[in-house]
Amino acid sequence: MLTIEEITNVNKLPELREVWKKVLDVSKCDNLFLTYEWITVWLNHFWKDKPILFLLIKNEKDPIGLAPLLVDGEKEGLVFPVNGHSYRPDLIFGGDHEEMLKILFSHLKDRFRRVNLCLYKVELDSFLVKILPNVARECGIVPVFKKGSSSPFLSISTDWQSFLKSKSKHFREEQKRKVNKMTKTGQLDFVKVSSPGQIHEAMQDILIIERNSWKEKEGASFTAVPGLGEFYLDVAEAFAKKQCLCTYLLYLNSVPIAHLFGIAYENRYYALKTSYDESYKELSPGVVLFNYALQDIFQSNLKEFDFLGVESRWKNEIASGTRDHVDIFVYPKNIPYFFVGYFENTIKPLVREKAPFVLNLKRRFQRPLENEKKKGPM
């Protein structure tokens, strides 16, 4: 007999920590972004004082599943803890996935007047993508799948030298040339950060790099986005305690010029953020640092280097494949609600991307009307 327990108070999540770990173990899930540490740090920085709806699925008394859902008032629906700094949401299921999904949607239909669920950046090979269409027919809901971005990864099955031999001669010569060029410029120092005692000093140097990077001009750096540096500091501290922190820095003549902020979790390296000092661009500090970091990762027991983010030329030069993603929207089988949700989650974002002037035009005409309403009758 499957039952569902609701957790709606974020302050109750620490009590769920051990149960959460057991559910992850039962599900055999190796996704960093579904761990207790990641999601609780994310909530503290990006979902503060907003409502949550974590659903713990039990078989008798044994917890076998967890759905970490958030109640999004703006979208009038449920979402996962995902943004530009968190990826690949999923349901943490350890039992019969189809049966668990049915009881989940049955619970949500009883709980809400209409089910509106948005899942962004789901891995294409997730069980959700495979079984949701069948479950939807029985549960009276409509799933809509929207193709997302692809993210490069590198499978690690050989040693570093064998990997280099598998690449083109041009690639090998370019790597060697760039490392030699920087070596001739001054003293190179590579630092691997993994212990709690290294974090604060390393983060100060990372902030220096971010402040001098191209991301600063575009408003996307740790220093340009309020609170972003503190978020990654808390991530570093949380995963250093789990002995998973694996961050690299490159110094030239004692000056920090490049960093790779990453976590090594369950045989996979997650390259969360990377940047370099723009004033050293001609020396290719990012390439030199990655050369060092990859050699170190190849010597570990990790099986994959996950670049995260979207495809780019430099990533694809190193990667062995790409991981596809899909956005999933679940609507009630009710024509008016379906079209309202479809417009908000699919049509409107597309218009915003392809023809932003349409929304700007709408705002332009709305503003005088809103001003008239504020003034009231003359």
C-alpha positions as CSV (number, residue, x, y, z in Angstrom):
1,M,0.0,0.0,0.0
2,L,1.6,3.3,-1.2
3,T,1.0,6.4,0.8
4,I,2.2,10.0,0.5
5,E,3.5,12.3,3.2
6,E,3.7,16.0,2.6
7,I,6.5,18.2,3.8
8,T,5.5,21.9,3.4
9,N,7.8,23.6,5.9
10,V,11.4,24.1,4.7
11,N,12.5,24.0,8.4
12,K,11.5,20.3,8.5
13,L,13.9,19.3,5.8
14,P,16.9,18.6,8.1
15,E,14.7,15.9,9.8
16,L,14.3,14.4,6.3
17,R,18.1,14.2,5.6
18,E,18.7,10.5,6.5
19,V,15.4,9.4,4.9
20,W,16.4,11.4,1.8
21,K,19.7,9.6,1.5
22,K,18.0,6.2,1.9
23,V,15.6,7.1,-0.9
24,L,18.5,8.1,-3.1
25,D,20.3,4.8,-2.4
26,V,17.1,2.8,-3.2
27,S,16.6,4.7,-6.4
28,K,20.2,4.2,-7.4
29,C,20.1,7.8,-8.6
30,D,23.5,9.4,-9.3
31,N,22.3,12.9,-10.0
32,L,24.1,15.6,-8.0
33,F,21.2,18.0,-8.3
34,L,18.8,15.7,-6.4
35,T,21.0,15.4,-3.3
36,Y,19.9,16.8,0.1
37,E,22.9,19.1,0.2
38,W,22.4,20.6,-3.2
39,I,18.6,21.2,-3.0
40,T,18.7,22.6,0.5
41,V,21.5,25.1,-0.3
42,W,19.6,26.1,-3.5
43,L,16.4,26.6,-1.6
44,N,18.1,28.8,1.0
45,H,19.4,31.1,-1.8
46,F,16.8,31.1,-4.5
47,W,13.5,30.1,-2.8
48,K,13.7,31.8,0.5
49,D,10.4,32.1,2.3
50,K,8.5,30.6,-0.7
51,P,6.3,27.6,-0.4
52,I,7.5,24.0,-1.0
53,L,5.6,20.8,-1.5
54,F,7.9,17.8,-1.0
55,L,6.1,14.5,-1.4
56,L,7.5,11.5,0.4
57,I,6.2,8.2,-1.0
58,K,6.1,5.3,1.3
59,N,5.5,1.6,0.9
60,E,3.9,0.7,4.3
61,K,6.5,2.5,6.5
62,D,9.4,2.3,4.1
63,P,10.2,5.5,2.1
64,I,10.8,4.6,-1.5
65,G,10.3,7.9,-3.4
66,L,10.6,11.7,-3.1
67,A,9.3,14.5,-5.3
68,P,10.9,17.8,-4.4
69,L,8.3,20.2,-5.7
70,L,8.0,24.0,-5.3
71,V,4.8,26.0,-5.4
72,D,5.3,28.7,-7.9
73,G,2.7,31.5,-7.4
74,E,3.7,33.3,-10.6
75,K,3.2,30.3,-12.8
76,E,0.2,29.1,-10.7
77,G,1.7,25.6,-10.6
78,L,4.5,23.3,-9.4
79,V,8.1,23.4,-10.5
80,F,11.4,21.8,-9.5
81,P,14.4,23.5,-8.0
82,V,15.9,24.5,-11.3
83,N,17.4,27.7,-12.6
84,G,20.6,28.8,-14.4
85,H,22.7,27.2,-11.7
86,S,20.8,23.9,-11.1
87,Y,20.1,21.3,-13.7
88,R,18.3,18.0,-14.5
89,P,15.3,17.7,-12.2
90,D,13.7,14.3,-11.7
91,L,11.6,12.3,-9.3
92,I,13.6,10.1,-6.9
93,F,11.8,6.8,-7.3
94,G,13.0,3.5,-6.0
95,G,10.0,1.3,-6.6
96,D,7.6,0.6,-9.5
97,H,8.0,3.9,-11.3
98,E,4.6,3.7,-13.1
99,E,2.7,2.9,-10.0
100,M,4.4,5.6,-8.0
101,L,3.8,8.2,-10.7
102,K,0.1,7.3,-10.7
103,I,-0.3,7.8,-7.0
104,L,1.7,11.0,-7.2
105,F,-0.7,12.6,-9.8
106,S,-3.7,11.2,-8.0
107,H,-2.5,13.0,-4.9
108,L,-1.9,16.2,-6.8
109,K,-5.3,16.1,-8.4
110,D,-7.0,15.7,-5.0
111,R,-4.8,18.5,-3.6
112,F,-5.2,21.1,-6.3
113,R,-8.1,22.3,-8.5
114,R,-5.9,21.7,-11.5
115,V,-2.5,20.1,-11.9
116,N,0.1,22.4,-13.6
117,L,3.6,21.0,-13.4
118,C,6.7,22.4,-15.1
119,L,9.9,20.4,-15.3
120,Y,12.8,22.2,-17.0
121,K,16.0,20.6,-18.3
122,V,15.0,16.9,-17.7
123,E,17.4,14.4,-19.1
124,L,15.9,12.8,-22.3
125,D,16.7,9.3,-21.0
126,S,14.8,9.9,-17.7
127,F,12.1,7.3,-16.9
128,L,9.7,10.3,-16.8
129,V,10.0,10.8,-20.5
130,K,9.4,7.1,-21.2
131,I,6.4,6.4,-19.0
132,L,4.7,9.7,-18.5
133,P,2.6,9.5,-21.7
134,N,1.1,6.1,-20.6
135,V,0.5,7.3,-17.1
136,A,-1.1,10.5,-18.3
137,R,-3.9,8.8,-20.2
138,E,-4.9,6.9,-17.0
139,C,-4.6,10.0,-14.8
140,G,-6.5,12.4,-16.9
141,I,-3.6,14.8,-17.6
142,V,-1.8,16.0,-20.7
143,P,2.0,16.1,-20.9
144,V,3.7,18.4,-23.4
145,F,7.4,17.8,-24.3
146,K,9.6,20.6,-25.6
147,K,13.0,19.8,-26.9
148,G,15.7,21.5,-24.8
149,S,19.5,22.0,-25.2
150,S,22.2,19.4,-25.4
151,S,25.1,19.3,-23.0
152,P,28.5,17.9,-23.8
153,F,30.2,15.2,-21.7
154,L,33.4,13.2,-21.9
155,S,33.4,9.5,-21.0
156,I,36.6,8.5,-19.2
157,S,37.7,4.9,-20.0
158,T,41.4,5.2,-20.6
159,D,44.4,7.1,-19.2
160,W,45.2,10.7,-20.2
161,Q,47.9,9.8,-22.7
162,S,45.6,7.3,-24.5
163,F,42.9,10.0,-24.6
164,L,45.4,12.5,-26.2
165,K,46.4,9.9,-28.8
166,S,42.7,9.5,-29.8
167,K,42.5,13.3,-30.6
168,S,43.8,14.9,-33.8
169,K,47.4,16.0,-34.2
170,H,46.2,19.6,-34.4
171,F,44.4,19.3,-31.1
172,R,47.5,17.8,-29.3
173,E,49.8,20.4,-30.8
174,E,47.5,23.3,-29.8
175,Q,47.3,22.0,-26.2
176,K,51.1,21.7,-26.0
177,R,51.7,25.1,-27.6
178,K,49.4,27.0,-25.3
179,V,50.8,25.4,-22.2
180,N,54.4,26.1,-23.3
181,K,53.5,29.7,-24.2
182,M,52.2,30.4,-20.7
183,T,55.1,28.6,-19.0
184,K,57.5,30.9,-20.8
185,T,55.6,33.9,-19.4
186,G,56.2,33.1,-15.7
187,Q,55.7,30.8,-12.8
188,L,52.6,28.6,-13.1
189,D,50.9,27.1,-10.1
190,F,47.9,24.8,-10.1
191,V,45.9,24.4,-6.9
192,K,43.3,21.7,-6.3
193,V,40.7,22.7,-3.7
194,S,39.0,19.9,-1.9
195,S,39.1,20.4,1.9
196,P,37.1,22.8,4.1
197,G,40.2,24.6,5.2
198,Q,41.0,25.7,1.6
199,I,37.6,27.1,0.7
200,H,37.5,30.7,1.9
201,E,40.9,31.6,0.5
202,A,40.1,29.9,-2.8
203,M,36.7,31.6,-3.0
204,Q,38.4,35.0,-2.6
205,D,40.7,34.2,-5.6
206,I,37.7,32.9,-7.6
207,L,35.9,36.2,-7.0
208,I,39.0,38.1,-8.3
209,I,38.9,36.0,-11.4
210,E,35.2,36.4,-11.9
211,R,35.4,40.2,-11.4
212,N,38.1,40.4,-14.2
213,S,36.2,38.0,-16.6
214,W,34.0,38.7,-19.6
215,K,31.1,37.5,-17.4
216,E,31.4,40.6,-15.3
217,K,30.6,42.8,-18.3
218,E,27.6,40.7,-19.1
219,G,26.3,40.7,-15.6
220,A,26.7,36.9,-15.1
221,S,29.7,36.6,-12.8
222,F,29.7,35.6,-9.1
223,T,30.4,39.3,-8.3
224,A,27.9,40.9,-10.7
225,V,24.9,38.8,-9.5
226,P,23.9,39.6,-5.9
227,G,24.2,36.6,-3.7
228,L,25.7,34.3,-6.3
229,G,29.1,34.1,-4.7
230,E,27.6,33.2,-1.4
231,F,25.6,30.4,-3.0
232,Y,28.7,28.8,-4.5
233,L,30.5,29.3,-1.2
234,D,27.8,27.3,0.6
235,V,27.8,24.7,-2.1
236,A,31.6,24.3,-1.7
237,E,31.3,24.0,2.1
238,A,28.4,21.5,1.9
239,F,30.2,19.2,-0.6
240,A,33.7,19.5,1.0
241,K,32.1,17.9,4.1
242,K,31.1,15.0,1.8
243,Q,34.6,14.9,0.4
244,C,33.2,15.7,-3.1
245,L,34.5,19.2,-3.7
246,C,37.0,19.3,-6.6
247,T,37.8,22.8,-7.7
248,Y,40.9,23.9,-9.6
249,L,42.7,27.3,-9.8
250,L,45.5,28.5,-12.0
251,Y,48.0,31.1,-10.8
252,L,50.5,33.0,-13.0
253,N,53.3,34.6,-10.9
254,S,51.0,34.2,-7.8
255,V,48.1,36.0,-9.5
256,P,44.8,34.0,-9.8
257,I,43.9,33.9,-13.5
258,A,41.5,31.0,-14.1
259,H,39.2,28.6,-12.1
260,L,37.1,25.5,-12.6
261,F,34.5,25.2,-9.9
262,G,33.3,21.6,-9.7
263,I,32.0,18.7,-7.7
264,A,33.0,15.0,-8.1
265,Y,29.9,13.0,-7.2
266,E,29.1,9.3,-7.9
267,N,31.8,8.7,-10.5
268,R,31.0,11.9,-12.4
269,Y,32.7,15.3,-12.4
270,Y,30.3,18.2,-12.7
271,A,31.9,21.3,-14.1
272,L,29.6,23.8,-12.5
273,K,31.4,27.1,-13.3
274,T,34.5,28.2,-15.0
275,S,36.1,31.5,-15.9
276,Y,39.4,33.3,-16.5
277,D,40.8,36.8,-16.2
278,E,40.1,38.6,-19.5
279,S,43.5,40.5,-19.4
280,Y,45.3,37.1,-19.8
281,K,43.1,36.0,-22.8
282,E,46.0,35.8,-25.3
283,L,47.6,33.2,-23.0
284,S,44.6,30.8,-23.1
285,P,44.3,30.4,-19.3
286,G,41.1,28.4,-19.6
287,V,42.7,25.8,-22.0
288,V,45.8,25.5,-19.8
289,L,43.8,25.0,-16.6
290,F,41.5,22.4,-18.3
291,N,44.6,20.6,-19.5
292,Y,45.8,20.3,-15.9
293,A,42.3,19.5,-14.4
294,L,41.5,16.8,-17.0
295,Q,44.8,15.1,-16.3
296,D,44.1,15.0,-12.6
297,I,40.5,13.8,-13.2
298,F,41.7,11.0,-15.6
299,Q,44.0,9.8,-12.7
300,S,41.0,9.5,-10.4
301,N,38.2,6.8,-10.4
302,L,35.7,9.1,-12.1
303,K,34.0,7.8,-15.3
304,E,32.7,11.0,-16.8
305,F,33.4,14.7,-17.1
306,D,30.1,16.6,-17.4
307,F,30.5,20.0,-19.0
308,L,26.9,21.0,-18.1
309,G,25.6,24.2,-19.8
310,V,25.1,24.2,-23.6
311,E,27.3,23.1,-26.5
312,S,30.2,25.2,-27.6
313,R,33.1,24.7,-30.0
314,W,35.8,24.3,-27.2
315,K,33.6,21.8,-25.3
316,N,32.9,19.7,-28.3
317,E,36.6,19.5,-29.2
318,I,37.1,17.6,-25.9
319,A,33.7,15.8,-25.4
320,S,32.9,12.3,-26.5
321,G,29.1,12.9,-26.7
322,T,26.2,15.1,-25.7
323,R,23.3,14.6,-23.3
324,D,19.9,15.8,-24.5
325,H,17.3,17.6,-22.4
326,V,13.6,18.2,-22.6
327,D,11.2,20.5,-20.9
328,I,8.0,18.8,-19.7
329,F,4.8,20.5,-18.9
330,V,1.8,18.7,-17.4
331,Y,-1.6,20.2,-17.7
332,P,-5.1,19.0,-16.7
333,K,-7.3,17.3,-19.3
334,N,-9.4,20.4,-19.5
335,I,-9.4,22.5,-22.6
336,P,-9.5,26.0,-21.0
337,Y,-6.9,25.2,-18.4
338,F,-4.7,23.4,-21.0
339,F,-4.6,26.4,-23.3
340,V,-3.9,28.9,-20.5
341,G,-1.0,26.7,-19.3
342,Y,0.3,26.0,-22.8
343,F,0.3,29.7,-23.6
344,E,2.2,30.7,-20.4
345,N,4.8,27.9,-20.6
346,T,5.3,27.5,-24.3
347,I,3.9,30.2,-26.5
348,K,4.8,33.2,-24.3
349,P,8.5,32.2,-23.8
350,L,8.8,31.6,-27.6
351,V,7.4,35.1,-28.3
352,R,9.7,36.6,-25.7
353,E,12.7,34.9,-27.4
354,K,11.7,35.3,-31.1
355,A,9.6,38.5,-31.1
356,P,10.1,40.5,-27.9
357,F,8.6,43.6,-29.5
358,V,5.2,42.0,-29.3
359,L,5.3,41.8,-25.5
360,N,6.9,45.3,-25.4
361,L,4.0,46.6,-27.5
362,K,1.5,45.0,-25.2
363,R,3.1,46.6,-22.2
364,R,3.2,50.0,-24.0
365,F,-0.5,49.9,-24.4
366,Q,-1.2,48.5,-21.0
367,R,0.8,51.2,-19.1
368,P,-1.6,54.1,-19.9
369,L,-4.6,52.0,-18.9
370,E,-2.9,51.0,-15.6
371,N,-2.1,54.7,-15.0
372,E,-5.7,55.7,-15.6
373,K,-6.8,53.0,-13.1
374,K,-4.5,54.3,-10.5
375,K,-5.8,57.9,-11.0
376,G,-9.4,56.8,-10.7
377,P,-12.3,58.9,-12.0
378,M,-11.8,62.6,-12.5
